[in-house]
């Protein structure tokens, strides 16, 4: 199978899941955090929605546009959006893709040059993008802390006193240091994807 035929099959697979992307983009657009009170959350939501609309525009234009937009590693687009999504708080009922759709996507991805394990992993990741489930992580709370730090110019000590989620009644320097490390992780993530927001220095 030549490259053009592979991209045509990927276009077909992408069109199968495009309605899910549209639903997600519309939801985030309608419920986007405001920039003044949640500057970092606002930047992340914008980045997520922009990536969805960019990919949908490429899908609508066909295989050649998808190839130009996604390059040689189209699966990376899904993984990038999944990583952005891990920073958001969202409670959704656990759902699954229909088995018929999963089978069709698997056949197309394998036919397009993906290994069976790569295709399976990608298909498993897609529902997580739209129907997240499982144990909560600390990233959404870290994002709230970053919003509060930027909006109020709070120090790490103030964040520990007001927002620490360690479960203790009193918070000390260890709490401040843990929060600092979590925010540095978020800052590194934002830098990696070139995401910017209005900044204020903590006291």
Protein Blocks (a to p, Z undefined) as FASTA:
>chain_A
ZZklmmmmmmmmmmmmmmmmmmmmmmmmmmgccfklmmmlmmmmmmmmmmmmmmmmmmmn
ojklmmmmnmmmlmlmmmmmmmmmmmpccddddddddfklmmmmmmmmmmnopafklmmm
mmmmmmmmmmggdjddfklmmmmmmmmmmmnopafklmmmmmpcnhpabdcfklmmmmmm
mmmmmmmmmmmnopacdddddZZ
